[in-house]
Every structure is written in C-alpha cells, then in structure tokens.
Amino acid sequence: MKNILVVSESLGEPNHKRGIFHFTRELVRSLQADGHRLTLVVETTRRYRKLKRQQDRVRLFPPGSRLVELLALYRFLDENDMSERGVLSPLRQSIDWVMRRARAAASLDLAMSVLRSIGLFRRPVRLIENSAGGFDYVPADLRHLELFKAFQLESGIYSHQGLSSVANLPPPQVDGRNYDVVLIDAPTRVTIRRGPNTKVVCVVHDLLPVTDLKLSDVATRIYMLRLITSLRQADELRFVSRYTRDRFAELLPQFAHLPSRVVYPRTRFEVPRPRSVAGRNEPVRPSFVVIVSAEHRKNLHGVIQAFKSLPNADLFVIGYTGGTKVTHQLPPNVRYTGYLDEREKAALIADAYGVIMPSFAEGFGVPIIEALAANTPVLCSDIAVFREVAGDLADYFDPFSTRSICESVGRVITRQQEWREKIVAQRTTLMKRYGHQTQGRDFLASCDRTHQLIFATQ
C-alpha cells in the first residue's frame, strides 16, 4: 500500500474540467480499489472560509468539530454550476473573469502563498480525515470525494497559478514529505516539498496550449510556466496517449531524461443498458451526441452546420460552450443540454446512433471510449490520436468539411447494426485496454528503459 498525495486542480477546487476530471476520477477509483491511501490537496479560499464560518454559527456541532469543516469543504467543491455559466453573455463572462482576478490579486490567500513559497511563513499541514459517513447521503457528482481518506488544505494554490506566472512570483508550495507518491494530474505551478523517498509523477494530457493558434500569448505563457515548473521536479511522467508522448518528444527534447509511460484514460465497462425504443407505431429518429467545451478546436460549429443539412436526425450537445454564438438560434434538430451528470450522459450515449468527435486536435478523446463501452458507434475526425484510440471501430471524416461529416452520419445510420456488432466482437480487447480496473496498477508501475523517451531514434 502506498500513501499518495493527489494534486489536482480538477478535483481540488470547484472547477470541473471534463477530460482531466474524468481521467483523474477513474484513476483515483482504481488506486483506491487497489488499497492505496489517498489524500487530496484542496485549496482554501475566502469563499471556503465564509462557508465554514456559516457552519460554525449554526452551532449544531461541538466547537472545533471537524464534521463542520468537512461539510463546508464538500459544499465548496460542489459550488460551480457549469450549466449556469453557459447562459452568461460573453461580456458578462469577461467582466466576471476580471473581477475574480482582481479579488485574487488582493486576497490574503495570495499573500500567504507568496510568504510560504519564499520560506517566510511556515505552518503545520492541515489535514481533515474524510468521515463522509456522517452525511445522510453524498450526491452522485461528489462521490469521487469519498475515495479519499483525507484532505490536505492549502491556501489558494490553484486559483493563483495564472497570477503567479504573469507576475513571475514564486510558485505556491505543497508539503508532500509524508507521502510515497505525489501525483500531479496536469502541469501545475506548485513546488513540492518532498521527503527522502517521495516520488513526484506528473501527467501530461496534451500540449495543445503550446500549439493552439487560437490561444493568446498570455495563455500560452501561463501554460508553459506551469509545465516547466512540473517537469523540473518530476521523477517520472505519464502520458495519456502515444500521440501526446511523441509531440512532447518533438517540442521538449530537453526533458528526454525523464522516464515515462503511456497510461490511457479509462472508463467503466458495465453491462450495456437496453436502448430506449419508440412506440410500435412511432417513427424512430436517429439521435447523435457530441460532447464539447468552449474551445475552438472542438469544432462545434462544424458539426452544427452539418446537422442543418440533416433534418431527419437529432444532435444533442453536452457540455459547457461558454455562451458562444454557436449555441444561439440552433436549428430545431439540435438541442443544447449543458452539463449532465454521469448517469444522464451515459443514458444519452447508450440511446444514440453514434457519438461524434469533430475536434481539430485532441490529446486523447474520452467520449470515444465512453461510446465504445456502451456499444455505441463512433464518428470522429481523421486525426492521428483518434486513429490510435479507436482504430477500426470508428467512421472517420474530414473535420474541415461539412459534407464529409454529413456523409459519415449517413453511413453510420445505414450500417448501424453492423457497427454495433463490430464493437461487441472486440469488447474483451477494449475492456483490457480501457477498463478502469488496471489503471492504478499501470500508473504506479516503475518505468524501465523501454518506457523512457528515446529521442535519438525519432
């Protein structure tokens, strides 16, 4: 059994980023099932402290009760309503972003982080044992928190990464001295205080913030500083695909000495639920699912344009689009659902004729394996990483061509049963490759020379 500290912006603050969130949640499930003790780093902010004070004033618990703080922590991590953000106008989102950054720059948390990072302020590590059994129930979208034995509270370490990068401030510091492994689930601008036997493992999901031409220079600079900070203290790297590892080799050869492994994101291959069937005399309209975020590379505009030419099929758009113009005045056969919980999303995927991945670029593509786990056909862009993930179990199209997307949808509708039988025939292989049971074991396996990045042969 290993004592593992998880440094995760996607789990440790109320900011659920779907791809990284999915990877880390499934990894944590696998590690916990293997018997490892897990602790999650949670940042404390002014909002968190306000929630705790509100709990204290209720006086239903003895003074100093840790259950009070645990209630505040769970409520804090459940605060972010991504669907609500989707209805805000772009101007309102910009104003909110500026106001949040201004408050962060003047916050006590930032001052404490800076003082700790330069060694002028030390305080004992604050741990809360996770006695979630004291709750009547835990909502489905928070059940991953039950997998942690404890939470380590750190002031403002996630929300101040951008500010510390732009202002060239020292990175916030996390105490990892009492752990065997510190897992950093994405490049993060923090410094790890380590013990003599502590190993730091950093996950690289993609390098798109470096190469995406639609991102600002500031965003690219912030990501690069986060990445370099993590790489300089990492003992080993984990990549989510061979494609990402190859891109890393091309762009950052100076880190060739770091041992690495490819550990694919995983999903749960449960017994597929029966598909919902229309009434005997009702026509069945094919429906498709696309799962997106507010990024140009997701190509939501392209797939919506395609469905304007496909009036006899429906498209469900799941995710946070940032209130973009793309989701305004949608055609009648395109429905924007916002974020759905895991059960609702799984039901929609299982009932669909196919899951569409129209991205111009990705580091992996989690919706592909979610679709395959449900025996649902996959339609995706003809890009290298999708070929690696789906192989011959997807219908490929040119993401820059609306006509190509339409033709792909038509092929999948026509060959629906054939695609499903093909997926079922390879289900055992897919479970071995993408089933969640072995993810923790694969992640912790030591790297040998065959797993290292060898650039001389590239």
C-alpha positions as CSV (number, residue, x, y, z in Angstrom):
1,M,0.0,0.0,0.0
2,K,1.3,3.5,-0.9
3,N,0.5,6.8,0.7
4,I,-0.4,9.1,-2.3
5,L,-1.0,12.8,-2.3
6,V,-3.1,14.0,-5.3
7,V,-2.5,17.5,-6.5
8,S,-5.5,18.0,-8.8
9,E,-6.9,21.3,-10.0
10,S,-9.9,19.5,-11.5
11,L,-10.8,17.8,-8.2
12,G,-9.4,20.1,-5.6
13,E,-11.4,23.2,-6.5
14,P,-14.9,23.7,-7.8
15,N,-13.8,23.8,-11.4
16,H,-14.6,20.5,-13.2
17,K,-12.7,20.2,-16.4
18,R,-14.2,17.3,-18.1
19,G,-11.3,15.5,-19.8
20,I,-8.8,15.8,-16.9
21,F,-11.5,15.3,-14.3
22,H,-12.6,12.0,-15.9
23,F,-9.0,10.7,-16.1
24,T,-8.2,11.5,-12.5
25,R,-11.5,10.3,-11.1
26,E,-11.2,6.9,-12.8
27,L,-7.5,6.7,-11.7
28,V,-8.4,7.5,-8.1
29,R,-11.1,4.8,-8.2
30,S,-8.6,2.3,-9.4
31,L,-5.9,3.3,-6.9
32,Q,-8.4,3.2,-4.0
33,A,-9.7,-0.3,-5.1
34,D,-6.0,-1.5,-5.0
35,G,-5.8,-0.5,-1.3
36,H,-3.7,2.7,-1.6
37,R,-4.3,5.6,0.9
38,L,-5.2,8.8,-1.0
39,T,-5.2,12.4,0.2
40,L,-6.5,15.2,-2.0
41,V,-5.0,18.7,-1.9
42,V,-7.9,21.2,-1.6
43,E,-7.3,24.9,-1.8
44,T,-8.8,27.1,0.8
45,T,-10.2,30.4,-0.4
46,R,-12.2,33.3,1.1
47,R,-15.3,31.6,-0.2
48,Y,-14.4,28.4,1.6
49,R,-13.7,30.2,4.8
50,K,-17.1,32.0,4.6
51,L,-18.9,28.7,4.2
52,K,-17.0,27.4,7.3
53,R,-18.0,30.4,9.3
54,Q,-21.6,29.9,8.4
55,Q,-21.4,26.3,9.5
56,D,-19.8,27.4,12.8
57,R,-22.6,29.9,13.5
58,V,-25.3,27.2,13.3
59,R,-23.8,25.6,16.5
60,L,-25.3,22.2,15.8
61,F,-21.9,20.5,16.5
62,P,-19.4,20.8,19.3
63,P,-16.9,23.6,19.0
64,G,-14.0,22.5,16.8
65,S,-15.9,19.6,15.2
66,R,-14.1,18.5,12.0
67,L,-17.5,17.5,10.6
68,V,-18.4,21.2,10.3
69,E,-15.3,21.8,8.3
70,L,-15.9,18.7,6.2
71,L,-19.4,19.9,5.4
72,A,-18.0,23.3,4.3
73,L,-15.4,21.5,2.1
74,Y,-17.9,19.3,0.3
75,R,-20.2,22.3,-0.3
76,F,-17.4,24.4,-1.5
77,L,-16.3,21.8,-4.1
78,D,-19.9,21.4,-5.2
79,E,-20.4,25.1,-5.9
80,N,-19.5,25.5,-9.5
81,D,-22.6,25.3,-11.7
82,M,-21.2,24.9,-15.2
83,S,-24.6,24.8,-16.9
84,E,-25.4,28.2,-15.3
85,R,-22.2,29.7,-16.7
86,G,-23.3,28.6,-20.2
87,V,-26.1,31.2,-20.2
88,L,-24.0,34.2,-19.4
89,S,-23.2,36.6,-22.2
90,P,-19.6,36.9,-23.3
91,L,-19.3,40.4,-21.9
92,R,-20.6,39.3,-18.5
93,Q,-18.1,36.4,-18.5
94,S,-15.3,38.8,-19.3
95,I,-16.3,41.1,-16.5
96,D,-16.6,38.2,-14.1
97,W,-13.2,37.0,-15.1
98,V,-11.6,40.4,-14.5
99,M,-13.3,40.8,-11.1
100,R,-12.2,37.3,-10.0
101,R,-8.6,38.1,-10.9
102,A,-8.8,41.4,-9.2
103,R,-10.1,39.8,-6.0
104,A,-7.4,37.1,-6.2
105,A,-4.6,39.7,-6.5
106,A,-5.8,41.5,-3.3
107,S,-6.5,38.3,-1.3
108,L,-5.0,37.1,1.8
109,D,-4.5,33.7,0.2
110,L,-2.1,35.1,-2.4
111,A,0.0,36.8,0.3
112,M,0.1,33.6,2.4
113,S,1.1,31.6,-0.7
114,V,4.0,34.0,-1.6
115,L,5.3,34.1,2.0
116,R,5.2,30.3,2.2
117,S,6.9,29.9,-1.2
118,I,9.9,32.1,-0.1
119,G,10.2,30.4,3.3
120,L,9.0,33.3,5.4
121,F,5.9,31.6,6.7
122,R,5.5,28.0,7.9
123,R,2.6,26.3,9.4
124,P,1.7,22.7,10.2
125,V,0.0,20.8,7.5
126,R,-3.8,20.9,7.9
127,L,-5.4,17.5,7.3
128,I,-9.1,16.6,7.6
129,E,-10.0,13.0,7.9
130,N,-12.7,12.2,5.4
131,S,-15.5,10.8,7.6
132,A,-18.2,11.2,4.9
133,G,-20.2,8.5,6.7
134,G,-21.5,11.4,8.9
135,F,-23.6,12.7,5.9
136,D,-27.1,11.4,5.2
137,Y,-26.1,11.0,1.5
138,V,-23.5,12.2,-0.9
139,P,-24.7,13.5,-4.3
140,A,-23.6,11.4,-7.4
141,D,-21.3,14.1,-8.7
142,L,-19.4,14.2,-5.4
143,R,-19.0,10.5,-4.8
144,H,-15.4,10.6,-6.1
145,L,-14.5,12.6,-2.9
146,E,-15.5,9.6,-0.8
147,L,-12.5,7.7,-2.2
148,F,-10.0,9.9,-0.3
149,K,-9.0,9.1,3.2
150,A,-8.2,12.7,4.0
151,F,-8.0,16.2,2.6
152,Q,-4.9,18.4,2.8
153,L,-5.8,22.1,3.0
154,E,-3.6,24.6,1.2
155,S,-4.3,28.3,0.7
156,G,-5.0,29.4,-2.8
157,I,-2.6,27.1,-4.7
158,Y,-4.8,26.5,-7.8
159,S,-6.5,29.8,-8.3
160,H,-3.3,31.9,-8.2
161,Q,-1.3,29.9,-10.8
162,G,-2.0,32.3,-13.6
163,L,-1.3,35.4,-11.5
164,S,2.0,34.0,-10.1
165,S,3.0,33.1,-13.7
166,V,2.2,36.5,-15.2
167,A,3.8,38.4,-12.3
168,N,6.7,36.0,-12.1
169,L,6.0,35.2,-8.4
170,P,7.4,32.1,-6.8
171,P,5.2,29.0,-7.1
172,P,2.9,28.1,-4.2
173,Q,4.3,25.3,-2.1
174,V,2.7,21.9,-1.1
175,D,4.1,19.8,1.6
176,G,4.5,16.2,0.3
177,R,7.1,15.0,2.7
178,N,4.9,12.3,4.3
179,Y,3.9,10.6,1.1
180,D,5.4,7.9,-1.1
181,V,4.0,9.4,-4.3
182,V,2.8,12.9,-5.2
183,L,0.5,12.7,-8.2
184,I,0.2,15.9,-10.2
185,D,-2.7,15.2,-12.6
186,A,-1.8,18.0,-15.0
187,P,1.0,20.6,-15.3
188,T,0.6,22.7,-12.2
189,R,2.7,25.7,-11.0
190,V,3.4,24.4,-7.5
191,T,6.6,23.4,-5.6
192,I,6.6,20.1,-3.9
193,R,8.4,19.7,-0.6
194,R,9.4,16.1,-0.6
195,G,10.8,13.5,1.8
196,P,13.8,11.3,1.0
197,N,11.6,8.6,-0.6
198,T,8.9,10.7,-2.2
199,K,8.4,10.3,-5.9
200,V,6.7,13.0,-8.0
201,V,4.7,11.8,-11.0
202,C,3.3,14.3,-13.4
203,V,0.6,13.6,-16.1
204,V,0.8,15.4,-19.4
205,H,-2.6,15.2,-21.2
206,D,-1.6,17.3,-24.3
207,L,0.5,20.2,-25.5
208,L,-2.3,22.0,-27.3
209,P,-2.0,25.2,-25.2
210,V,1.5,25.5,-26.7
211,T,0.5,25.0,-30.4
212,D,-3.2,26.2,-30.5
213,L,-3.1,29.3,-32.6
214,K,-6.5,30.5,-31.2
215,L,-5.0,31.0,-27.7
216,S,-3.5,34.3,-26.6
217,D,0.2,34.7,-25.9
218,V,-0.6,35.2,-22.2
219,A,-2.4,31.8,-22.1
220,T,0.4,30.1,-23.8
221,R,3.0,31.7,-21.4
222,I,1.0,30.7,-18.3
223,Y,0.7,27.1,-19.5
224,M,4.4,26.9,-20.4
225,L,5.4,28.1,-16.9
226,R,3.1,25.6,-15.3
227,L,4.5,22.8,-17.5
228,I,8.2,23.7,-16.9
229,T,7.6,24.0,-13.2
230,S,6.1,20.5,-13.1
231,L,8.8,18.9,-15.3
232,R,11.7,20.3,-13.4
233,Q,10.6,18.5,-10.2
234,A,9.0,15.4,-11.8
235,D,10.7,12.0,-11.3
236,E,8.5,10.3,-13.9
237,L,6.0,11.3,-16.5
238,R,2.7,9.8,-17.6
239,F,1.2,10.5,-21.0
240,V,-2.5,9.8,-21.9
241,S,-1.6,8.7,-25.5
242,R,1.4,7.8,-27.7
243,Y,0.5,10.7,-29.8
244,T,1.0,13.1,-26.9
245,R,4.2,11.5,-25.9
246,D,5.5,11.9,-29.5
247,R,4.5,15.5,-29.6
248,F,6.3,16.0,-26.2
249,A,9.4,14.5,-27.8
250,E,9.3,17.0,-30.6
251,L,8.6,20.1,-28.6
252,L,10.6,19.5,-25.3
253,P,13.6,17.2,-26.1
254,Q,15.5,18.8,-23.1
255,F,13.4,16.6,-20.8
256,A,14.4,13.4,-22.6
257,H,16.0,12.0,-19.4
258,L,12.6,11.7,-17.6
259,P,11.2,8.1,-17.5
260,S,7.7,7.9,-18.9
261,R,4.8,5.6,-19.6
262,V,1.6,5.9,-21.6
263,V,-1.4,5.3,-19.4
264,Y,-4.7,5.6,-21.3
265,P,-7.7,7.2,-19.7
266,R,-10.2,4.5,-18.6
267,T,-13.9,4.1,-18.2
268,R,-16.3,1.6,-16.7
269,F,-17.3,-1.3,-18.9
270,E,-20.5,-2.2,-17.2
271,V,-23.3,-4.3,-18.8
272,P,-24.7,-2.0,-21.5
273,R,-28.2,-0.8,-20.6
274,P,-31.0,-1.6,-23.1
275,R,-31.7,1.1,-25.6
276,S,-34.9,3.0,-25.3
277,V,-37.3,2.1,-28.1
278,A,-40.1,4.2,-29.5
279,G,-43.6,3.0,-29.6
280,R,-44.5,0.4,-32.2
281,N,-46.2,2.9,-34.5
282,E,-43.9,5.8,-33.8
283,P,-41.1,6.6,-36.3
284,V,-37.6,6.3,-34.8
285,R,-35.5,9.4,-35.3
286,P,-31.7,8.8,-35.2
287,S,-30.0,10.8,-32.5
288,F,-26.3,11.6,-32.1
289,V,-24.3,13.0,-29.2
290,V,-21.4,15.5,-29.2
291,I,-19.5,16.4,-26.0
292,V,-17.7,19.7,-26.1
293,S,-16.2,22.6,-24.2
294,A,-15.7,26.3,-25.0
295,E,-12.7,25.8,-27.3
296,H,-12.4,26.5,-31.0
297,R,-10.6,23.2,-31.6
298,K,-13.7,21.2,-30.5
299,N,-15.3,22.3,-33.8
300,L,-18.8,22.5,-32.5
301,H,-19.7,25.0,-35.3
302,G,-18.8,22.4,-37.9
303,V,-21.0,19.7,-36.6
304,I,-23.9,22.0,-36.0
305,Q,-23.6,23.2,-39.6
306,A,-23.7,19.6,-40.8
307,F,-26.9,18.9,-38.9
308,K,-28.6,21.9,-40.6
309,S,-28.4,19.6,-43.6
310,L,-29.6,16.6,-41.7
311,P,-33.2,17.4,-40.7
312,N,-34.1,13.8,-40.2
313,A,-31.5,13.3,-37.4
314,D,-31.1,14.9,-33.9
315,L,-28.0,16.2,-32.3
316,F,-27.6,16.5,-28.5
317,V,-24.8,18.9,-27.5
318,I,-23.4,18.1,-24.0
319,G,-21.0,20.4,-22.2
320,Y,-20.1,23.9,-21.5
321,T,-19.9,26.2,-24.5
322,G,-19.2,29.4,-22.8
323,G,-22.3,31.2,-24.1
324,T,-20.8,31.3,-27.6
325,K,-22.8,32.4,-30.6
326,V,-22.7,28.8,-31.9
327,T,-25.5,27.8,-29.5
328,H,-27.7,30.8,-30.3
329,Q,-30.6,30.2,-32.8
330,L,-29.9,26.5,-33.0
331,P,-31.8,24.5,-35.7
332,P,-34.8,22.6,-34.4
333,N,-32.9,19.2,-34.6
334,V,-30.0,20.4,-32.4
335,R,-30.5,20.5,-28.6
336,Y,-28.1,22.0,-26.1
337,T,-28.3,20.1,-22.8
338,G,-25.5,21.8,-20.8
339,Y,-23.6,19.6,-18.4
340,L,-25.3,16.3,-17.4
341,D,-24.5,14.0,-14.5
342,E,-22.7,10.8,-15.4
343,R,-25.9,8.7,-15.3
344,E,-27.8,11.0,-17.7
345,K,-24.9,11.3,-20.0
346,A,-24.4,7.5,-20.1
347,A,-28.1,7.1,-20.9
348,L,-28.0,9.6,-23.8
349,I,-24.9,7.9,-25.2
350,A,-26.4,4.4,-25.0
351,D,-29.6,5.5,-26.8
352,A,-27.7,7.4,-29.5
353,Y,-27.0,6.2,-33.0
354,G,-23.5,7.5,-32.5
355,V,-21.1,9.8,-30.6
356,I,-19.4,12.4,-32.8
357,M,-15.9,13.7,-32.1
358,P,-15.3,16.5,-34.6
359,S,-12.2,18.1,-33.0
360,F,-9.4,19.5,-35.0
361,A,-6.9,18.4,-32.3
362,E,-7.0,16.4,-29.0
363,G,-4.7,14.7,-26.5
364,F,-6.9,11.6,-26.3
365,G,-10.7,11.7,-26.6
366,V,-12.6,10.3,-23.6
367,P,-16.0,10.3,-25.3
368,I,-14.7,7.7,-27.7
369,I,-14.2,5.1,-25.0
370,E,-17.4,6.0,-23.3
371,A,-19.2,5.3,-26.5
372,L,-17.4,2.0,-27.1
373,A,-18.2,0.9,-23.5
374,A,-21.9,1.4,-24.3
375,N,-21.6,-0.4,-27.7
376,T,-22.4,2.9,-29.4
377,P,-20.8,3.7,-32.8
378,V,-18.2,6.4,-33.0
379,L,-17.8,9.1,-35.7
380,C,-14.7,11.1,-35.5
381,S,-12.2,13.4,-37.1
382,D,-9.5,11.7,-39.1
383,I,-6.6,12.7,-36.9
384,A,-3.7,10.6,-35.6
385,V,-4.8,10.4,-31.9
386,F,-8.3,9.3,-32.8
387,R,-6.8,6.6,-35.0
388,E,-4.7,5.4,-32.0
389,V,-7.7,5.4,-29.6
390,A,-10.5,3.9,-31.9
391,G,-8.6,2.0,-34.5
392,D,-11.0,0.4,-37.0
393,L,-14.0,0.9,-34.6
394,A,-14.9,4.4,-35.8
395,D,-16.1,6.0,-39.0
396,Y,-13.7,8.9,-39.9
397,F,-14.4,12.2,-41.6
398,D,-12.6,15.4,-42.6
399,P,-13.4,17.9,-39.7
400,F,-13.0,20.8,-42.0
401,S,-15.7,19.6,-44.4
402,T,-19.4,19.8,-43.5
403,R,-20.2,17.5,-46.4
404,S,-17.8,14.9,-45.0
405,I,-19.4,15.0,-41.6
406,C,-22.9,14.6,-43.2
407,E,-21.7,11.6,-45.2
408,S,-20.3,10.0,-42.1
409,V,-23.6,10.4,-40.2
410,G,-25.4,8.8,-43.2
411,R,-23.0,5.8,-43.3
412,V,-23.5,5.2,-39.6
413,I,-27.3,5.4,-39.8
414,T,-27.3,2.9,-42.7
415,R,-24.8,0.5,-41.1
416,Q,-26.0,0.9,-37.5
417,Q,-26.3,-2.8,-36.6
418,E,-23.1,-3.7,-38.4
419,W,-21.1,-1.1,-36.3
420,R,-22.6,-2.4,-33.1
421,E,-21.8,-6.0,-33.8
422,K,-18.2,-5.0,-34.7
423,I,-17.8,-3.2,-31.3
424,V,-19.3,-6.1,-29.4
425,A,-16.9,-8.5,-31.1
426,Q,-13.9,-6.6,-29.7
427,R,-15.4,-5.8,-26.3
428,T,-13.0,-8.1,-24.4
429,T,-10.0,-6.4,-26.0
430,L,-11.4,-2.9,-25.3
431,M,-12.0,-3.8,-21.6
432,K,-8.4,-4.8,-21.2
433,R,-7.2,-1.6,-22.8
434,Y,-9.6,0.9,-21.4
435,G,-11.2,-0.8,-18.4
436,H,-10.7,1.1,-15.2
437,Q,-9.6,-1.9,-13.1
438,T,-5.9,-1.9,-14.1
439,Q,-5.4,1.9,-14.4
440,G,-3.9,2.3,-11.0
441,R,-1.5,-0.6,-11.3
442,D,-0.3,0.7,-14.7
443,F,0.1,4.2,-13.4
444,L,2.3,3.2,-10.5
445,A,4.4,0.7,-12.4
446,S,8.0,1.7,-12.4
447,C,9.5,2.9,-15.7
448,D,12.3,1.0,-17.1
449,R,14.5,1.8,-20.1
450,T,11.9,0.6,-22.6
451,H,9.5,3.3,-21.4
452,Q,11.8,6.2,-21.5
453,L,11.7,8.9,-24.1
454,I,14.4,8.0,-26.6
455,F,14.7,10.8,-29.0
456,A,17.8,9.5,-30.8
457,T,15.6,7.1,-32.7
458,Q,12.8,9.5,-33.5
